[in-house]
Every structure is written in C-alpha cells, then in structure tokens.
Amino acid sequence: MKQLSYLVFPLMFPFIVLVNDGCKENSSGPGGSLGSGSDEWLIPRNRVVDGGPGKDGIPALSNPQFVTVSQATYLSDNDLVVGYRKGNDIRAYSHNILNWHEIINDDVTGDKLAVVYCPLTGTATGWNRMLSSGETTFGVSGLVYNTNVIPYDRKTNSNWSQMLLKSVNGSLSGTEVSNFQVIETTWKTWKEMFPNSKVISTSTGFNRNYSSYPYGDYRTNHNSLLFSIEPDDGRIPRKERVLGIIKEGKSKVYRFSSLSTANGIIEDVFKGESLVIAGDAQKNIMVAFENKLPDNSIPTFTLDNSGSGLLKDQFGNIWDVFGVAVSGPLTGQILKSPQFIIGYWMAFGSFYPNAEIF
C-alpha cells in the first residue's frame, strides 16, 4: 500500500511545499469536509486547512502488535519513543511508526489508550478512548490547524485539537480530553529503564519503511514549515523540543538546557500549583509532577541513579519516570502529574500565546 501524505510531499513533490502563509486560506479539497454534521468550529474555520491525504489517508493503527526490547532491531539508540505504563504493563510506541500513522489505538490492561502524535509539531499525547458516548477509536481527519493534527473520533465523527486537548467541531464540541500521561525519550534511555517492556512491532499490516524518516531536514530546519502558524513566537527556535505544562488554557514551558543548570530538578509554581520538573538532558528525559507525595507529605527530591528510578526523597522512596514508587515505604503508589506535553516550541507558542518560559 502506498501512503500519500503531507508528510512525504516535501520529498516527492518539492514544488508544493507550503511555507509560512502559503496555505492559509486553503480549507477544502482532498482532505474532505471541514464539518462533522456542523459548520460550527471553536477555532478559526478559515485556518483549518486540508493536509492533503484525505480522511484516513494517513491510516491510524488499532490493536497493534508488540515485540520484546531485544526484538526491536528496527530502532537505533537516538530514535524517540513514547512510553506508557499501567501497573506492570509497560509499552513503547516509536516515532518511527508514529511518523507514518500518527495515531495508535490500544488497550493497555483495560486502559483504552489512543497515542496521538503530530510529526509536524513533534507532540505526543495519550487520550482515553472512553467518551461520554461510549468507547471509540481515533482516526486522522486529514485536517490541520496551526500545523497540528486534528484527530476525529469514530463514535461521533467529532474533530479534536491535539494541542487544545478538546473537541473543536461536532456533537462533542467543547468536550475536553481525558488524558493518560505519556512520556517521551530516546530508545537508548527507554531500554535502560524498562528492559522488559513491550515495543510496538513493524508488523502493522501496511507497507512502510519504518527505518526511514520521511521529512528530510524538517526536524532541524527551523525555517521549514508545511503550514502556517499564528502567532509565530520567536523567543525560542521553532523546533526546539520543550516540556509544556497546560492548565486553565495557559501554558508554561521548560527547556532541556534548564535541567543542566538546575542539576536535573526544577521546583516551580504554575497557576498556583507547586511542581517539580525533573530529568536528564544528556539522557533526553524530562517529566513533571506535583510537588507532593500521595500521603500529602512534602518531599525533598534528588535524582536517583540506581537505574530503575528517576527521583528519590528523604523518606526513602524511589520514583520512576511515570511517578511510580518502585521501592520504599510508598511502593506502588503514584505521584500526580500536571498535564504536560513534550514537543516543538512553536506548538506551545502558537496555541498558547504569551506562554510563560521558565
């Protein structure tokens, strides 16, 4: 099967690459209808653009197959993966596959998970597929807003904004996403932390070159855009990867470089909430938690270098990157996380104007 997508347009048809405002008014075409039974949108309709491949032209995956870490030979150490944990069920979804499918619908020990990834903004989220109307799967609508994917749910055909974390068109318009927190890091770091995890297989049922990156220099060329963004906030290079916390319609971002100057742990307050942002820039890992333990005690965190954990506190607990206590008095309990996404700065700068920068 051959996939025709805006992802491969720059490689196949260089003359139609759209930069800056080149496609701003294009809101119809092979991408199909902009509506799902309603022309009412919560985002500017004239800036919802046709990405090119049409509805489901980029095929989302459902019921994916998995292999062991040792069997995932298609991955290189620096490849990025998106991870999710439900108890002892730990899974990695690679960018190599998400680049070509954007959405993976899965069932993780009862959690109805949709991993939603936008290769144009470098953003990965974990959505609950259980809606008020029942269980659904998500597909790729073929539409784009602020160069960010617009998924649709197959239960109601409503369109959703990944970065706004809510439905923006259709019968569920205004409904917020129920989130499963995912993390993102390199394959090297992931397999060191979770050597027994499951890893998504290349046996997807589609003929794709999952060892090939389909966007040329898109990741590193800050001037390269397929679709316009508004506003285009130049305080940080467009495609620098940052962690963005989203709360009450506002965002605050943290740079990997800030981890190095803070010895891996940043304590901060955003929208009245005390937070700890922790990680290792060299290992390409950064996560965020509420700065409070499950028993309501206030921790003093330091980085843990035992291999299985990320943080340790003064009470003898060791916590992994998902906030699970892997040893200590609170073993098995979980730290609460704010809503955070790792992705390109331009996603936060355009969807959350005047976003704070730590």
C-alpha positions as CSV (number, residue, x, y, z in Angstrom):
1,M,0.0,0.0,0.0
2,K,1.2,3.5,-0.8
3,Q,0.6,6.3,1.6
4,L,0.1,9.8,0.0
5,S,0.5,12.3,2.8
6,Y,1.7,15.8,3.5
7,L,4.5,14.0,5.4
8,V,6.1,12.9,2.2
9,F,5.1,15.8,0.0
10,P,8.4,17.6,0.6
11,L,10.3,14.6,-0.7
12,M,8.0,13.6,-3.6
13,F,6.8,17.0,-4.8
14,P,9.1,19.8,-3.6
15,F,7.2,22.4,-5.6
16,I,4.1,22.2,-3.3
17,V,5.9,22.7,0.0
18,L,4.0,25.4,1.8
19,V,5.9,27.8,4.0
20,N,4.6,30.5,6.3
21,D,1.3,31.8,4.9
22,G,1.3,29.7,1.7
23,C,-1.8,27.7,2.6
24,K,-3.6,29.9,4.9
25,E,-6.8,30.2,3.0
26,N,-6.9,26.6,1.7
27,S,-9.7,25.0,3.7
28,S,-11.1,22.4,1.4
29,G,-10.1,19.8,-1.2
30,P,-8.9,16.2,-0.9
31,G,-8.9,16.4,2.9
32,G,-12.7,16.2,2.7
33,S,-15.4,18.0,4.6
34,L,-14.4,20.5,7.3
35,G,-17.6,19.7,9.2
36,S,-18.9,16.6,11.0
37,G,-22.5,17.4,10.8
38,S,-21.9,21.0,12.0
39,D,-20.1,24.0,10.5
40,E,-19.5,25.4,13.9
41,W,-15.9,25.4,15.0
42,L,-14.2,26.6,18.2
43,I,-11.1,27.5,16.2
44,P,-11.0,29.9,13.2
45,R,-12.5,27.9,10.4
46,N,-10.5,29.6,7.7
47,R,-7.3,28.4,9.3
48,V,-8.4,24.8,9.4
49,V,-6.6,23.6,6.3
50,D,-6.5,20.5,4.2
51,G,-3.4,18.4,4.9
52,G,-3.6,16.6,1.5
53,P,-4.1,12.9,2.1
54,G,-7.8,13.0,2.9
55,K,-9.7,11.5,5.8
56,D,-8.0,8.3,7.0
57,G,-5.4,8.8,4.2
58,I,-2.9,8.5,7.0
59,P,-4.1,5.2,8.5
60,A,-4.3,5.1,12.3
61,L,-3.4,1.7,13.8
62,S,-5.6,-0.4,16.1
63,N,-4.8,-3.5,18.1
64,P,-1.1,-3.1,17.4
65,Q,1.4,-6.0,17.8
66,F,4.3,-5.8,20.1
67,V,7.8,-7.4,20.4
68,T,10.4,-7.5,23.1
69,V,13.2,-5.0,23.5
70,S,15.7,-7.4,22.0
71,Q,13.5,-8.0,19.0
72,A,13.0,-4.3,18.2
73,T,16.0,-4.2,15.9
74,Y,14.5,-1.5,13.7
75,L,15.2,1.1,16.4
76,S,18.5,3.0,16.8
77,D,19.7,4.4,20.2
78,N,18.7,8.0,19.3
79,D,15.3,7.2,17.9
80,L,12.5,8.6,20.1
81,V,9.8,6.5,21.7
82,V,6.6,7.4,23.5
83,G,6.0,5.3,26.7
84,Y,3.0,4.4,28.7
85,R,2.7,2.4,31.9
86,K,-0.3,0.7,33.5
87,G,0.9,-1.3,36.5
88,N,3.4,-3.8,35.2
89,D,2.2,-3.4,31.6
90,I,4.8,-1.1,30.1
91,R,4.8,-0.2,26.4
92,A,6.8,1.9,24.0
93,Y,5.4,3.4,20.8
94,S,8.2,4.5,18.5
95,H,8.3,7.7,16.5
96,N,9.4,5.6,13.6
97,I,5.9,4.1,13.3
98,L,4.0,7.1,14.6
99,N,5.6,9.2,11.8
100,W,3.6,7.2,9.3
101,H,0.4,6.5,11.3
102,E,0.0,9.4,13.8
103,I,-2.5,7.6,16.0
104,I,-2.3,4.2,17.6
105,N,-5.4,2.8,19.3
106,D,-4.5,0.3,22.0
107,D,-5.8,-1.4,25.1
108,V,-3.3,-1.4,28.0
109,T,-4.6,-3.7,30.7
110,G,-8.0,-2.1,30.5
111,D,-7.0,1.5,29.7
112,K,-8.5,2.4,26.3
113,L,-5.5,4.4,25.1
114,A,-5.0,6.4,21.9
115,V,-1.5,7.6,21.4
116,V,-1.8,10.7,19.3
117,Y,1.3,12.0,17.6
118,C,1.8,15.0,15.3
119,P,5.0,14.8,13.4
120,L,4.7,18.5,12.3
121,T,4.7,19.8,15.9
122,G,6.6,16.8,17.4
123,T,3.9,16.4,20.1
124,A,2.7,13.1,21.6
125,T,-0.4,12.7,23.9
126,G,-2.2,9.8,25.4
127,W,-6.0,10.1,25.2
128,N,-8.7,8.0,26.8
129,R,-10.9,6.4,24.1
130,M,-13.8,6.1,26.5
131,L,-16.1,9.1,25.7
132,S,-19.4,10.1,27.2
133,S,-21.0,8.4,24.2
134,G,-19.0,5.1,24.7
135,E,-15.8,3.5,23.6
136,T,-14.3,4.8,20.3
137,T,-11.2,4.8,18.3
138,F,-9.5,7.9,16.8
139,G,-8.5,8.5,13.2
140,V,-6.6,11.1,11.3
141,S,-9.1,13.6,9.8
142,G,-6.7,14.9,7.1
143,L,-7.2,18.4,8.5
144,V,-4.6,20.6,10.2
145,Y,-4.7,23.7,12.4
146,N,-1.6,25.7,13.4
147,T,0.3,22.9,11.6
148,N,-1.0,20.4,14.3
149,V,-3.0,17.2,13.6
150,I,-6.8,17.2,14.0
151,P,-7.9,13.7,15.0
152,Y,-11.6,12.7,14.8
153,D,-13.4,10.1,16.9
154,R,-15.2,7.4,15.0
155,K,-18.1,7.2,17.5
156,T,-19.4,10.7,16.8
157,N,-17.2,11.9,13.9
158,S,-16.3,15.0,16.0
159,N,-13.0,16.7,15.3
160,W,-10.5,17.3,18.1
161,S,-7.5,19.6,18.5
162,Q,-4.4,17.8,19.9
163,M,-2.8,20.9,21.4
164,L,-6.0,22.4,22.7
165,L,-6.9,19.0,24.3
166,K,-10.6,19.2,23.3
167,S,-13.1,18.7,20.6
168,V,-13.4,21.7,18.4
169,N,-16.2,20.6,16.0
170,G,-19.1,18.2,16.0
171,S,-21.5,16.9,18.6
172,L,-18.8,16.7,21.3
173,S,-17.6,20.3,20.6
174,G,-16.1,21.7,23.8
175,T,-15.5,18.3,25.4
176,E,-12.1,18.2,27.0
177,V,-9.8,15.2,26.5
178,S,-9.5,12.7,29.3
179,N,-5.8,12.3,29.4
180,F,-3.4,9.4,30.1
181,Q,0.1,10.8,30.7
182,V,2.8,9.5,28.4
183,I,6.5,10.2,28.4
184,E,9.0,10.6,25.6
185,T,12.7,9.7,25.5
186,T,15.3,8.0,23.3
187,W,15.3,4.3,22.7
188,K,18.6,4.0,24.5
189,T,17.3,5.6,27.7
190,W,14.0,3.7,27.5
191,K,15.5,0.3,27.2
192,E,17.9,1.0,30.1
193,M,14.9,2.0,32.3
194,F,12.5,-0.7,31.1
195,P,14.4,-3.6,29.6
196,N,11.3,-5.9,29.9
197,S,8.8,-3.5,28.2
198,K,6.8,-4.3,25.2
199,V,7.7,-2.4,22.0
200,I,5.4,-1.7,19.1
201,S,6.2,-4.0,16.1
202,T,6.7,-3.1,12.5
203,S,4.1,-5.7,11.6
204,T,1.4,-3.2,11.1
205,G,-0.3,-4.6,8.0
206,F,1.0,-1.6,6.0
207,N,3.9,-1.4,3.6
208,R,6.1,1.4,5.1
209,N,9.8,1.9,5.5
210,Y,9.8,2.3,9.3
211,S,13.6,2.8,9.3
212,S,13.2,5.9,7.1
213,Y,12.4,9.4,8.4
214,P,10.0,10.9,5.8
215,Y,10.5,14.6,6.3
216,G,14.0,15.4,5.1
217,D,15.5,18.1,7.3
218,Y,12.2,19.2,8.8
219,R,13.2,18.4,12.4
220,T,16.3,20.5,12.3
221,N,15.4,23.3,9.9
222,H,13.6,25.9,11.9
223,N,12.6,27.8,8.8
224,S,10.8,24.8,7.3
225,L,7.0,24.8,7.7
226,L,4.4,23.0,5.7
227,F,1.5,25.1,7.1
228,S,1.3,28.5,8.7
229,I,1.3,29.1,12.5
230,E,-0.2,32.1,14.2
231,P,1.3,33.6,16.2
232,D,4.9,32.7,15.3
233,D,6.7,33.3,18.6
234,G,10.4,33.7,18.1
235,R,11.6,33.7,21.7
236,I,12.8,30.1,21.3
237,P,13.8,28.4,18.0
238,R,10.6,26.9,16.4
239,K,11.6,23.2,16.7
240,E,13.5,23.2,19.9
241,R,11.9,20.4,22.0
242,V,10.5,21.6,25.3
243,L,8.2,20.3,28.0
244,G,5.0,22.4,28.2
245,I,2.6,22.3,31.1
246,I,-1.0,23.2,30.2
247,K,-3.5,24.3,32.7
248,E,-6.7,26.5,32.5
249,G,-6.0,27.5,28.9
250,K,-2.4,28.6,29.7
251,S,1.0,27.1,29.2
252,K,4.5,27.3,30.7
253,V,7.4,25.6,29.0
254,Y,10.7,24.3,30.3
255,R,13.8,23.8,28.2
256,F,16.1,20.8,28.4
257,S,19.0,23.1,28.9
258,S,17.5,24.4,32.1
259,L,17.8,20.9,33.6
260,S,21.5,21.1,33.3
261,T,21.8,24.3,35.2
262,A,19.4,23.1,37.9
263,N,21.2,19.7,38.5
264,G,18.2,17.9,37.0
265,I,15.5,19.2,39.3
266,I,13.4,22.4,38.9
267,E,11.0,23.4,41.6
268,D,8.4,25.9,40.3
269,V,4.8,27.1,40.7
270,F,2.4,27.4,37.8
271,K,-1.2,28.6,38.2
272,G,-1.0,28.1,41.9
273,E,0.3,24.6,41.8
274,S,3.7,23.6,43.2
275,L,5.6,21.4,40.7
276,V,8.8,19.6,40.3
277,I,10.2,19.2,36.7
278,A,12.9,16.6,36.7
279,G,15.1,14.8,34.2
280,D,18.4,14.5,32.5
281,A,19.2,16.4,29.3
282,Q,22.0,14.0,28.4
283,K,19.6,11.1,28.6
284,N,16.8,13.1,26.8
285,I,14.2,12.7,29.5
286,M,12.1,15.3,31.2
287,V,8.9,14.8,33.2
288,A,6.7,16.9,35.6
289,F,4.9,16.0,38.9
290,E,3.0,17.8,41.6
291,N,5.4,18.5,44.4
292,K,3.5,16.5,47.0
293,L,3.6,12.8,47.8
294,P,0.4,10.6,47.8
295,D,0.3,10.8,51.7
296,N,0.4,14.6,51.3
297,S,3.9,15.0,52.8
298,I,6.2,17.4,51.0
299,P,9.3,15.8,49.5
300,T,12.8,16.9,49.0
301,F,13.7,15.3,45.7
302,T,17.1,14.4,44.4
303,L,18.0,12.5,41.3
304,D,18.3,8.7,41.7
305,N,21.0,6.9,39.8
306,S,20.0,3.3,40.7
307,G,18.8,2.5,37.2
308,S,15.2,1.8,37.9
309,G,14.3,5.2,39.3
310,L,14.4,8.9,38.4
311,L,13.9,10.6,41.8
312,K,14.4,9.7,45.5
313,D,13.0,11.5,48.5
314,Q,14.1,12.0,52.1
315,F,11.6,9.3,53.2
316,G,13.4,6.5,51.4
317,N,11.1,6.3,48.3
318,I,12.5,5.9,44.8
319,W,10.2,7.0,42.0
320,D,10.4,6.1,38.3
321,V,9.7,8.4,35.3
322,F,6.0,7.6,35.5
323,G,5.9,8.7,39.1
324,V,5.5,5.2,40.4
325,A,7.3,4.4,43.7
326,V,9.4,1.4,42.8
327,S,10.8,1.0,46.4
328,G,10.4,2.5,49.8
329,P,7.5,3.0,52.2
330,L,5.2,4.1,49.4
331,T,6.0,1.3,47.0
332,G,3.3,1.1,44.3
333,Q,1.8,4.5,44.9
334,I,1.9,7.1,42.2
335,L,2.8,10.8,42.1
336,K,0.2,13.1,40.5
337,S,1.2,14.8,37.2
338,P,0.1,18.0,35.7
339,Q,-1.0,17.9,32.0
340,F,2.3,18.1,30.1
341,I,3.4,17.5,26.6
342,I,6.8,17.4,25.0
343,G,7.1,18.9,21.6
344,Y,8.4,21.7,19.4
345,W,8.3,25.1,21.0
346,M,6.2,26.5,18.1
347,A,3.3,24.3,19.1
348,F,3.1,26.0,22.5
349,G,3.9,29.5,21.2
350,S,1.1,29.3,18.6
351,F,-1.6,27.6,20.6
352,Y,-0.9,29.4,23.9
353,P,0.1,32.9,23.0
354,N,2.4,34.6,25.5
355,A,3.2,31.2,27.0
356,E,5.5,31.5,30.0
357,I,9.1,30.3,29.7
358,F,11.0,29.2,32.7
